[in-house]
Amino acid sequence: MDFERLEALLANDPTLSALVASGTAQAPLLELAARVAKETQPLLEQIAEPATGAPERLALTAAVLDGAAALARLAERDVEAQRIRLGVVAPTLACARGCAACCHLRVEISPLEAERLAPVVRALGLEGAVRARAETVGGLSRSERVHARIPCALLDAEGACSVHAVRPLACRAANSLDRRACERAVNVGDGLLTIPVDPVPLGLARASALGVEFASAALGRETAPSELHVGVARALTRPH
């Protein structure tokens, strides 16, 4: 494992560098990313084998992403245990089913996540909605997307995520300590810059995603992220 390259990847990530600058320890982030990369690489190697069929590739892709998310949750529990030992009161998240302010943001996903989401979107009959939303928001910047006030096409009629069980790591990372602040920020289009968050799940989920990216890059796989709808729309055009 090339820890120097992995450390540089974390250092150059805007989210993680901001968290470290604000006092979040870098060591747990690096440790998590390294563990994810190590456990991810054998699965990615199997995906790359010419003899691996589409169903097997999808199952392996799910295993990669579910494994990365599971490792992030384990790391989060370790932090929570440490907080208890130190007598630190953990912040209470305000997130709940149906609060969808963060679903109006530009979300970028990896090619692997797009491949994982495509068959779920197809099964839900949302291909047309995703393609239409890709045309509408795919080229918008983060600031423009907030100002547009356009929700994710994967929200259901009740404002809940219809793909919650397989949602991207970026969506798993999002959190807030103040639901009203989220709603106000979207209403005025300020980019959610003033939303109070718990940096622990945010940082660990991002580090986990970078671990997958690192392992993918080491095998020569495409790693460039794309806007969620654009990535899924692209994946929907591939044979299944």
MODELLER restraints for C-alpha pairs under 7 A, 6 or more apart:
rsr = mdl.restraints
at = mdl.atoms
rsr.add(forms.Gaussian(group=physical.xy_distance, feature=features.Distance(at['CA:6:A'], at['CA:214:A']), mean=6.88, stdev=0.5))
rsr.add(forms.Gaussian(group=physical.xy_distance, feature=features.Distance(at['CA:7:A'], at['CA:30:A']), mean=6.48, stdev=0.5))
rsr.add(forms.Gaussian(group=physical.xy_distance, feature=features.Distance(at['CA:10:A'], at['CA:16:A']), mean=6.40, stdev=0.5))
rsr.add(forms.Gaussian(group=physical.xy_distance, feature=features.Distance(at['CA:11:A'], at['CA:17:A']), mean=5.49, stdev=0.5))
rsr.add(forms.Gaussian(group=physical.xy_distance, feature=features.Distance(at['CA:16:A'], at['CA:203:A']), mean=6.09, stdev=0.5))
rsr.add(forms.Gaussian(group=physical.xy_distance, feature=features.Distance(at['CA:19:A'], at['CA:199:A']), mean=6.88, stdev=0.5))
rsr.add(forms.Gaussian(group=physical.xy_distance, feature=features.Distance(at['CA:20:A'], at['CA:26:A']), mean=6.09, stdev=0.5))
rsr.add(forms.Gaussian(group=physical.xy_distance, feature=features.Distance(at['CA:29:A'], at['CA:204:A']), mean=6.14, stdev=0.5))
rsr.add(forms.Gaussian(group=physical.xy_distance, feature=features.Distance(at['CA:29:A'], at['CA:207:A']), mean=5.58, stdev=0.5))
rsr.add(forms.Gaussian(group=physical.xy_distance, feature=features.Distance(at['CA:32:A'], at['CA:207:A']), mean=6.59, stdev=0.5))
rsr.add(forms.Gaussian(group=physical.xy_distance, feature=features.Distance(at['CA:32:A'], at['CA:208:A']), mean=6.30, stdev=0.5))
rsr.add(forms.Gaussian(group=physical.xy_distance, feature=features.Distance(at['CA:33:A'], at['CA:207:A']), mean=5.18, stdev=0.5))
rsr.add(forms.Gaussian(group=physical.xy_distance, feature=features.Distance(at['CA:33:A'], at['CA:208:A']), mean=5.12, stdev=0.5))
rsr.add(forms.Gaussian(group=physical.xy_distance, feature=features.Distance(at['CA:33:A'], at['CA:210:A']), mean=6.25, stdev=0.5))
rsr.add(forms.Gaussian(group=physical.xy_distance, feature=features.Distance(at['CA:33:A'], at['CA:211:A']), mean=4.14, stdev=0.5))
rsr.add(forms.Gaussian(group=physical.xy_distance, feature=features.Distance(at['CA:34:A'], at['CA:211:A']), mean=6.04, stdev=0.5))
rsr.add(forms.Gaussian(group=physical.xy_distance, feature=features.Distance(at['CA:36:A'], at['CA:68:A']), mean=5.77, stdev=0.5))
rsr.add(forms.Gaussian(group=physical.xy_distance, feature=features.Distance(at['CA:36:A'], at['CA:208:A']), mean=6.14, stdev=0.5))
rsr.add(forms.Gaussian(group=physical.xy_distance, feature=features.Distance(at['CA:36:A'], at['CA:211:A']), mean=5.13, stdev=0.5))
rsr.add(forms.Gaussian(group=physical.xy_distance, feature=features.Distance(at['CA:36:A'], at['CA:212:A']), mean=6.37, stdev=0.5))
rsr.add(forms.Gaussian(group=physical.xy_distance, feature=features.Distance(at['CA:37:A'], at['CA:211:A']), mean=4.52, stdev=0.5))
rsr.add(forms.Gaussian(group=physical.xy_distance, feature=features.Distance(at['CA:37:A'], at['CA:212:A']), mean=5.48, stdev=0.5))
rsr.add(forms.Gaussian(group=physical.xy_distance, feature=features.Distance(at['CA:37:A'], at['CA:214:A']), mean=6.33, stdev=0.5))
rsr.add(forms.Gaussian(group=physical.xy_distance, feature=features.Distance(at['CA:37:A'], at['CA:215:A']), mean=4.95, stdev=0.5))
rsr.add(forms.Gaussian(group=physical.xy_distance, feature=features.Distance(at['CA:40:A'], at['CA:64:A']), mean=5.71, stdev=0.5))
rsr.add(forms.Gaussian(group=physical.xy_distance, feature=features.Distance(at['CA:40:A'], at['CA:212:A']), mean=6.45, stdev=0.5))
rsr.add(forms.Gaussian(group=physical.xy_distance, feature=features.Distance(at['CA:40:A'], at['CA:215:A']), mean=6.61, stdev=0.5))
rsr.add(forms.Gaussian(group=physical.xy_distance, feature=features.Distance(at['CA:41:A'], at['CA:215:A']), mean=5.44, stdev=0.5))
rsr.add(forms.Gaussian(group=physical.xy_distance, feature=features.Distance(at['CA:43:A'], at['CA:60:A']), mean=6.18, stdev=0.5))
rsr.add(forms.Gaussian(group=physical.xy_distance, feature=features.Distance(at['CA:43:A'], at['CA:64:A']), mean=6.60, stdev=0.5))
rsr.add(forms.Gaussian(group=physical.xy_distance, feature=features.Distance(at['CA:44:A'], at['CA:216:A']), mean=7.00, stdev=0.5))
rsr.add(forms.Gaussian(group=physical.xy_distance, feature=features.Distance(at['CA:47:A'], at['CA:57:A']), mean=5.24, stdev=0.5))
rsr.add(forms.Gaussian(group=physical.xy_distance, feature=features.Distance(at['CA:47:A'], at['CA:60:A']), mean=6.52, stdev=0.5))
rsr.add(forms.Gaussian(group=physical.xy_distance, feature=features.Distance(at['CA:54:A'], at['CA:240:A']), mean=6.46, stdev=0.5))
rsr.add(forms.Gaussian(group=physical.xy_distance, feature=features.Distance(at['CA:58:A'], at['CA:116:A']), mean=6.51, stdev=0.5))
rsr.add(forms.Gaussian(group=physical.xy_distance, feature=features.Distance(at['CA:61:A'], at['CA:112:A']), mean=6.54, stdev=0.5))
rsr.add(forms.Gaussian(group=physical.xy_distance, feature=features.Distance(at['CA:61:A'], at['CA:116:A']), mean=6.48, stdev=0.5))
rsr.add(forms.Gaussian(group=physical.xy_distance, feature=features.Distance(at['CA:62:A'], at['CA:116:A']), mean=6.33, stdev=0.5))
rsr.add(forms.Gaussian(group=physical.xy_distance, feature=features.Distance(at['CA:68:A'], at['CA:208:A']), mean=5.70, stdev=0.5))
rsr.add(forms.Gaussian(group=physical.xy_distance, feature=features.Distance(at['CA:69:A'], at['CA:169:A']), mean=6.99, stdev=0.5))
rsr.add(forms.Gaussian(group=physical.xy_distance, feature=features.Distance(at['CA:69:A'], at['CA:205:A']), mean=6.99, stdev=0.5))
rsr.add(forms.Gaussian(group=physical.xy_distance, feature=features.Distance(at['CA:69:A'], at['CA:208:A']), mean=6.99, stdev=0.5))
rsr.add(forms.Gaussian(group=physical.xy_distance, feature=features.Distance(at['CA:72:A'], at['CA:204:A']), mean=5.57, stdev=0.5))
rsr.add(forms.Gaussian(group=physical.xy_distance, feature=features.Distance(at['CA:72:A'], at['CA:205:A']), mean=5.70, stdev=0.5))
rsr.add(forms.Gaussian(group=physical.xy_distance, feature=features.Distance(at['CA:72:A'], at['CA:208:A']), mean=6.08, stdev=0.5))
rsr.add(forms.Gaussian(group=physical.xy_distance, feature=features.Distance(at['CA:76:A'], at['CA:200:A']), mean=6.85, stdev=0.5))
rsr.add(forms.Gaussian(group=physical.xy_distance, feature=features.Distance(at['CA:76:A'], at['CA:201:A']), mean=6.46, stdev=0.5))
rsr.add(forms.Gaussian(group=physical.xy_distance, feature=features.Distance(at['CA:83:A'], at['CA:89:A']), mean=6.91, stdev=0.5))
rsr.add(forms.Gaussian(group=physical.xy_distance, feature=features.Distance(at['CA:83:A'], at['CA:90:A']), mean=6.92, stdev=0.5))
rsr.add(forms.Gaussian(group=physical.xy_distance, feature=features.Distance(at['CA:91:A'], at['CA:198:A']), mean=6.65, stdev=0.5))
rsr.add(forms.Gaussian(group=physical.xy_distance, feature=features.Distance(at['CA:92:A'], at['CA:177:A']), mean=6.24, stdev=0.5))
rsr.add(forms.Gaussian(group=physical.xy_distance, feature=features.Distance(at['CA:93:A'], at['CA:175:A']), mean=6.82, stdev=0.5))
rsr.add(forms.Gaussian(group=physical.xy_distance, feature=features.Distance(at['CA:93:A'], at['CA:176:A']), mean=5.77, stdev=0.5))
rsr.add(forms.Gaussian(group=physical.xy_distance, feature=features.Distance(at['CA:93:A'], at['CA:177:A']), mean=4.72, stdev=0.5))
rsr.add(forms.Gaussian(group=physical.xy_distance, feature=features.Distance(at['CA:94:A'], at['CA:176:A']), mean=5.75, stdev=0.5))
rsr.add(forms.Gaussian(group=physical.xy_distance, feature=features.Distance(at['CA:94:A'], at['CA:177:A']), mean=4.92, stdev=0.5))
rsr.add(forms.Gaussian(group=physical.xy_distance, feature=features.Distance(at['CA:94:A'], at['CA:178:A']), mean=5.56, stdev=0.5))
rsr.add(forms.Gaussian(group=physical.xy_distance, feature=features.Distance(at['CA:94:A'], at['CA:179:A']), mean=5.57, stdev=0.5))
rsr.add(forms.Gaussian(group=physical.xy_distance, feature=features.Distance(at['CA:95:A'], at['CA:175:A']), mean=6.42, stdev=0.5))
rsr.add(forms.Gaussian(group=physical.xy_distance, feature=features.Distance(at['CA:95:A'], at['CA:176:A']), mean=6.18, stdev=0.5))
rsr.add(forms.Gaussian(group=physical.xy_distance, feature=features.Distance(at['CA:95:A'], at['CA:179:A']), mean=6.79, stdev=0.5))
rsr.add(forms.Gaussian(group=physical.xy_distance, feature=features.Distance(at['CA:97:A'], at['CA:160:A']), mean=5.80, stdev=0.5))
rsr.add(forms.Gaussian(group=physical.xy_distance, feature=features.Distance(at['CA:98:A'], at['CA:158:A']), mean=6.29, stdev=0.5))
rsr.add(forms.Gaussian(group=physical.xy_distance, feature=features.Distance(at['CA:98:A'], at['CA:159:A']), mean=4.68, stdev=0.5))
rsr.add(forms.Gaussian(group=physical.xy_distance, feature=features.Distance(at['CA:98:A'], at['CA:160:A']), mean=4.55, stdev=0.5))
rsr.add(forms.Gaussian(group=physical.xy_distance, feature=features.Distance(at['CA:99:A'], at['CA:159:A']), mean=6.88, stdev=0.5))
rsr.add(forms.Gaussian(group=physical.xy_distance, feature=features.Distance(at['CA:100:A'], at['CA:159:A']), mean=6.23, stdev=0.5))
rsr.add(forms.Gaussian(group=physical.xy_distance, feature=features.Distance(at['CA:101:A'], at['CA:182:A']), mean=5.80, stdev=0.5))
rsr.add(forms.Gaussian(group=physical.xy_distance, feature=features.Distance(at['CA:101:A'], at['CA:183:A']), mean=5.76, stdev=0.5))
rsr.add(forms.Gaussian(group=physical.xy_distance, feature=features.Distance(at['CA:101:A'], at['CA:186:A']), mean=6.33, stdev=0.5))
rsr.add(forms.Gaussian(group=physical.xy_distance, feature=features.Distance(at['CA:103:A'], at['CA:151:A']), mean=5.65, stdev=0.5))
rsr.add(forms.Gaussian(group=physical.xy_distance, feature=features.Distance(at['CA:103:A'], at['CA:152:A']), mean=5.47, stdev=0.5))
rsr.add(forms.Gaussian(group=physical.xy_distance, feature=features.Distance(at['CA:104:A'], at['CA:146:A']), mean=6.17, stdev=0.5))
rsr.add(forms.Gaussian(group=physical.xy_distance, feature=features.Distance(at['CA:104:A'], at['CA:149:A']), mean=5.99, stdev=0.5))
rsr.add(forms.Gaussian(group=physical.xy_distance, feature=features.Distance(at['CA:104:A'], at['CA:150:A']), mean=5.66, stdev=0.5))
rsr.add(forms.Gaussian(group=physical.xy_distance, feature=features.Distance(at['CA:104:A'], at['CA:151:A']), mean=4.41, stdev=0.5))
rsr.add(forms.Gaussian(group=physical.xy_distance, feature=features.Distance(at['CA:104:A'], at['CA:152:A']), mean=6.08, stdev=0.5))
rsr.add(forms.Gaussian(group=physical.xy_distance, feature=features.Distance(at['CA:105:A'], at['CA:142:A']), mean=6.72, stdev=0.5))
rsr.add(forms.Gaussian(group=physical.xy_distance, feature=features.Distance(at['CA:105:A'], at['CA:145:A']), mean=6.01, stdev=0.5))
rsr.add(forms.Gaussian(group=physical.xy_distance, feature=features.Distance(at['CA:105:A'], at['CA:146:A']), mean=5.65, stdev=0.5))
rsr.add(forms.Gaussian(group=physical.xy_distance, feature=features.Distance(at['CA:106:A'], at['CA:142:A']), mean=5.35, stdev=0.5))
rsr.add(forms.Gaussian(group=physical.xy_distance, feature=features.Distance(at['CA:106:A'], at['CA:145:A']), mean=5.95, stdev=0.5))
rsr.add(forms.Gaussian(group=physical.xy_distance, feature=features.Distance(at['CA:106:A'], at['CA:227:A']), mean=6.73, stdev=0.5))
rsr.add(forms.Gaussian(group=physical.xy_distance, feature=features.Distance(at['CA:107:A'], at['CA:170:A']), mean=6.95, stdev=0.5))
rsr.add(forms.Gaussian(group=physical.xy_distance, feature=features.Distance(at['CA:107:A'], at['CA:227:A']), mean=5.75, stdev=0.5))
rsr.add(forms.Gaussian(group=physical.xy_distance, feature=features.Distance(at['CA:107:A'], at['CA:228:A']), mean=5.64, stdev=0.5))
rsr.add(forms.Gaussian(group=physical.xy_distance, feature=features.Distance(at['CA:108:A'], at['CA:225:A']), mean=5.79, stdev=0.5))
rsr.add(forms.Gaussian(group=physical.xy_distance, feature=features.Distance(at['CA:108:A'], at['CA:226:A']), mean=5.14, stdev=0.5))
rsr.add(forms.Gaussian(group=physical.xy_distance, feature=features.Distance(at['CA:108:A'], at['CA:227:A']), mean=4.37, stdev=0.5))
rsr.add(forms.Gaussian(group=physical.xy_distance, feature=features.Distance(at['CA:108:A'], at['CA:228:A']), mean=5.29, stdev=0.5))
rsr.add(forms.Gaussian(group=physical.xy_distance, feature=features.Distance(at['CA:109:A'], at['CA:168:A']), mean=6.57, stdev=0.5))
rsr.add(forms.Gaussian(group=physical.xy_distance, feature=features.Distance(at['CA:109:A'], at['CA:225:A']), mean=5.19, stdev=0.5))
rsr.add(forms.Gaussian(group=physical.xy_distance, feature=features.Distance(at['CA:109:A'], at['CA:226:A']), mean=5.62, stdev=0.5))
rsr.add(forms.Gaussian(group=physical.xy_distance, feature=features.Distance(at['CA:109:A'], at['CA:227:A']), mean=6.31, stdev=0.5))
rsr.add(forms.Gaussian(group=physical.xy_distance, feature=features.Distance(at['CA:109:A'], at['CA:228:A']), mean=5.54, stdev=0.5))
rsr.add(forms.Gaussian(group=physical.xy_distance, feature=features.Distance(at['CA:110:A'], at['CA:223:A']), mean=6.20, stdev=0.5))
rsr.add(forms.Gaussian(group=physical.xy_distance, feature=features.Distance(at['CA:110:A'], at['CA:224:A']), mean=6.58, stdev=0.5))
rsr.add(forms.Gaussian(group=physical.xy_distance, feature=features.Distance(at['CA:110:A'], at['CA:225:A']), mean=4.55, stdev=0.5))
rsr.add(forms.Gaussian(group=physical.xy_distance, feature=features.Distance(at['CA:110:A'], at['CA:226:A']), mean=6.63, stdev=0.5))
rsr.add(forms.Gaussian(group=physical.xy_distance, feature=features.Distance(at['CA:111:A'], at['CA:222:A']), mean=6.92, stdev=0.5))
rsr.add(forms.Gaussian(group=physical.xy_distance, feature=features.Distance(at['CA:111:A'], at['CA:223:A']), mean=6.39, stdev=0.5))
rsr.add(forms.Gaussian(group=physical.xy_distance, feature=features.Distance(at['CA:111:A'], at['CA:225:A']), mean=6.53, stdev=0.5))
rsr.add(forms.Gaussian(group=physical.xy_distance, feature=features.Distance(at['CA:111:A'], at['CA:231:A']), mean=6.85, stdev=0.5))
rsr.add(forms.Gaussian(group=physical.xy_distance, feature=features.Distance(at['CA:113:A'], at['CA:168:A']), mean=6.24, stdev=0.5))
rsr.add(forms.Gaussian(group=physical.xy_distance, feature=features.Distance(at['CA:114:A'], at['CA:231:A']), mean=5.42, stdev=0.5))
rsr.add(forms.Gaussian(group=physical.xy_distance, feature=features.Distance(at['CA:114:A'], at['CA:232:A']), mean=4.74, stdev=0.5))
rsr.add(forms.Gaussian(group=physical.xy_distance, feature=features.Distance(at['CA:114:A'], at['CA:235:A']), mean=6.06, stdev=0.5))
rsr.add(forms.Gaussian(group=physical.xy_distance, feature=features.Distance(at['CA:115:A'], at['CA:235:A']), mean=5.65, stdev=0.5))
rsr.add(forms.Gaussian(group=physical.xy_distance, feature=features.Distance(at['CA:117:A'], at['CA:232:A']), mean=6.61, stdev=0.5))
rsr.add(forms.Gaussian(group=physical.xy_distance, feature=features.Distance(at['CA:118:A'], at['CA:232:A']), mean=5.56, stdev=0.5))
rsr.add(forms.Gaussian(group=physical.xy_distance, feature=features.Distance(at['CA:118:A'], at['CA:235:A']), mean=5.97, stdev=0.5))
rsr.add(forms.Gaussian(group=physical.xy_distance, feature=features.Distance(at['CA:118:A'], at['CA:236:A']), mean=5.51, stdev=0.5))
rsr.add(forms.Gaussian(group=physical.xy_distance, feature=features.Distance(at['CA:121:A'], at['CA:127:A']), mean=6.11, stdev=0.5))
rsr.add(forms.Gaussian(group=physical.xy_distance, feature=features.Distance(at['CA:129:A'], at['CA:153:A']), mean=6.08, stdev=0.5))
rsr.add(forms.Gaussian(group=physical.xy_distance, feature=features.Distance(at['CA:130:A'], at['CA:153:A']), mean=5.82, stdev=0.5))
rsr.add(forms.Gaussian(group=physical.xy_distance, feature=features.Distance(at['CA:130:A'], at['CA:229:A']), mean=5.54, stdev=0.5))
rsr.add(forms.Gaussian(group=physical.xy_distance, feature=features.Distance(at['CA:130:A'], at['CA:233:A']), mean=6.36, stdev=0.5))
rsr.add(forms.Gaussian(group=physical.xy_distance, feature=features.Distance(at['CA:131:A'], at['CA:229:A']), mean=6.78, stdev=0.5))
rsr.add(forms.Gaussian(group=physical.xy_distance, feature=features.Distance(at['CA:131:A'], at['CA:233:A']), mean=5.40, stdev=0.5))
rsr.add(forms.Gaussian(group=physical.xy_distance, feature=features.Distance(at['CA:133:A'], at['CA:153:A']), mean=6.49, stdev=0.5))
rsr.add(forms.Gaussian(group=physical.xy_distance, feature=features.Distance(at['CA:133:A'], at['CA:229:A']), mean=6.41, stdev=0.5))
rsr.add(forms.Gaussian(group=physical.xy_distance, feature=features.Distance(at['CA:134:A'], at['CA:229:A']), mean=4.74, stdev=0.5))
rsr.add(forms.Gaussian(group=physical.xy_distance, feature=features.Distance(at['CA:134:A'], at['CA:230:A']), mean=4.88, stdev=0.5))
rsr.add(forms.Gaussian(group=physical.xy_distance, feature=features.Distance(at['CA:137:A'], at['CA:145:A']), mean=6.73, stdev=0.5))
rsr.add(forms.Gaussian(group=physical.xy_distance, feature=features.Distance(at['CA:138:A'], at['CA:227:A']), mean=5.92, stdev=0.5))
rsr.add(forms.Gaussian(group=physical.xy_distance, feature=features.Distance(at['CA:138:A'], at['CA:229:A']), mean=6.77, stdev=0.5))
rsr.add(forms.Gaussian(group=physical.xy_distance, feature=features.Distance(at['CA:138:A'], at['CA:230:A']), mean=5.80, stdev=0.5))
rsr.add(forms.Gaussian(group=physical.xy_distance, feature=features.Distance(at['CA:143:A'], at['CA:191:A']), mean=5.74, stdev=0.5))
rsr.add(forms.Gaussian(group=physical.xy_distance, feature=features.Distance(at['CA:146:A'], at['CA:186:A']), mean=6.27, stdev=0.5))
rsr.add(forms.Gaussian(group=physical.xy_distance, feature=features.Distance(at['CA:146:A'], at['CA:189:A']), mean=5.18, stdev=0.5))
rsr.add(forms.Gaussian(group=physical.xy_distance, feature=features.Distance(at['CA:146:A'], at['CA:191:A']), mean=5.74, stdev=0.5))
rsr.add(forms.Gaussian(group=physical.xy_distance, feature=features.Distance(at['CA:147:A'], at['CA:189:A']), mean=4.51, stdev=0.5))
rsr.add(forms.Gaussian(group=physical.xy_distance, feature=features.Distance(at['CA:149:A'], at['CA:186:A']), mean=6.85, stdev=0.5))
rsr.add(forms.Gaussian(group=physical.xy_distance, feature=features.Distance(at['CA:154:A'], at['CA:161:A']), mean=5.99, stdev=0.5))
rsr.add(forms.Gaussian(group=physical.xy_distance, feature=features.Distance(at['CA:154:A'], at['CA:162:A']), mean=5.68, stdev=0.5))
rsr.add(forms.Gaussian(group=physical.xy_distance, feature=features.Distance(at['CA:154:A'], at['CA:163:A']), mean=6.86, stdev=0.5))
rsr.add(forms.Gaussian(group=physical.xy_distance, feature=features.Distance(at['CA:155:A'], at['CA:161:A']), mean=4.61, stdev=0.5))
rsr.add(forms.Gaussian(group=physical.xy_distance, feature=features.Distance(at['CA:155:A'], at['CA:162:A']), mean=5.66, stdev=0.5))
rsr.add(forms.Gaussian(group=physical.xy_distance, feature=features.Distance(at['CA:156:A'], at['CA:162:A']), mean=5.70, stdev=0.5))
rsr.add(forms.Gaussian(group=physical.xy_distance, feature=features.Distance(at['CA:169:A'], at['CA:205:A']), mean=6.10, stdev=0.5))
rsr.add(forms.Gaussian(group=physical.xy_distance, feature=features.Distance(at['CA:169:A'], at['CA:209:A']), mean=6.42, stdev=0.5))
rsr.add(forms.Gaussian(group=physical.xy_distance, feature=features.Distance(at['CA:170:A'], at['CA:206:A']), mean=6.85, stdev=0.5))
rsr.add(forms.Gaussian(group=physical.xy_distance, feature=features.Distance(at['CA:172:A'], at['CA:205:A']), mean=6.80, stdev=0.5))
rsr.add(forms.Gaussian(group=physical.xy_distance, feature=features.Distance(at['CA:173:A'], at['CA:201:A']), mean=5.65, stdev=0.5))
rsr.add(forms.Gaussian(group=physical.xy_distance, feature=features.Distance(at['CA:173:A'], at['CA:202:A']), mean=4.33, stdev=0.5))
rsr.add(forms.Gaussian(group=physical.xy_distance, feature=features.Distance(at['CA:173:A'], at['CA:205:A']), mean=5.15, stdev=0.5))
rsr.add(forms.Gaussian(group=physical.xy_distance, feature=features.Distance(at['CA:173:A'], at['CA:206:A']), mean=6.75, stdev=0.5))
rsr.add(forms.Gaussian(group=physical.xy_distance, feature=features.Distance(at['CA:174:A'], at['CA:202:A']), mean=6.12, stdev=0.5))
rsr.add(forms.Gaussian(group=physical.xy_distance, feature=features.Distance(at['CA:175:A'], at['CA:197:A']), mean=5.87, stdev=0.5))
rsr.add(forms.Gaussian(group=physical.xy_distance, feature=features.Distance(at['CA:175:A'], at['CA:198:A']), mean=6.86, stdev=0.5))
rsr.add(forms.Gaussian(group=physical.xy_distance, feature=features.Distance(at['CA:176:A'], at['CA:195:A']), mean=6.48, stdev=0.5))
rsr.add(forms.Gaussian(group=physical.xy_distance, feature=features.Distance(at['CA:176:A'], at['CA:196:A']), mean=5.86, stdev=0.5))
rsr.add(forms.Gaussian(group=physical.xy_distance, feature=features.Distance(at['CA:176:A'], at['CA:197:A']), mean=4.63, stdev=0.5))
rsr.add(forms.Gaussian(group=physical.xy_distance, feature=features.Distance(at['CA:176:A'], at['CA:198:A']), mean=6.95, stdev=0.5))
rsr.add(forms.Gaussian(group=physical.xy_distance, feature=features.Distance(at['CA:177:A'], at['CA:196:A']), mean=5.50, stdev=0.5))
rsr.add(forms.Gaussian(group=physical.xy_distance, feature=features.Distance(at['CA:177:A'], at['CA:197:A']), mean=5.48, stdev=0.5))
rsr.add(forms.Gaussian(group=physical.xy_distance, feature=features.Distance(at['CA:178:A'], at['CA:196:A']), mean=6.61, stdev=0.5))
rsr.add(forms.Gaussian(group=physical.xy_distance, feature=features.Distance(at['CA:181:A'], at['CA:195:A']), mean=6.06, stdev=0.5))
rsr.add(forms.Gaussian(group=physical.xy_distance, feature=features.Distance(at['CA:182:A'], at['CA:192:A']), mean=6.55, stdev=0.5))
rsr.add(forms.Gaussian(group=physical.xy_distance, feature=features.Distance(at['CA:182:A'], at['CA:195:A']), mean=6.23, stdev=0.5))
rsr.add(forms.Gaussian(group=physical.xy_distance, feature=features.Distance(at['CA:185:A'], at['CA:191:A']), mean=6.64, stdev=0.5))
rsr.add(forms.Gaussian(group=physical.xy_distance, feature=features.Distance(at['CA:185:A'], at['CA:192:A']), mean=5.19, stdev=0.5))
rsr.add(forms.Gaussian(group=physical.xy_distance, feature=features.Distance(at['CA:186:A'], at['CA:192:A']), mean=6.83, stdev=0.5))
rsr.add(forms.Gaussian(group=physical.xy_distance, feature=features.Distance(at['CA:213:A'], at['CA:223:A']), mean=5.99, stdev=0.5))
rsr.add(forms.Gaussian(group=physical.xy_distance, feature=features.Distance(at['CA:216:A'], at['CA:223:A']), mean=6.60, stdev=0.5))
rsr.add(forms.Gaussian(group=physical.xy_distance, feature=features.Distance(at['CA:217:A'], at['CA:223:A']), mean=6.34, stdev=0.5))
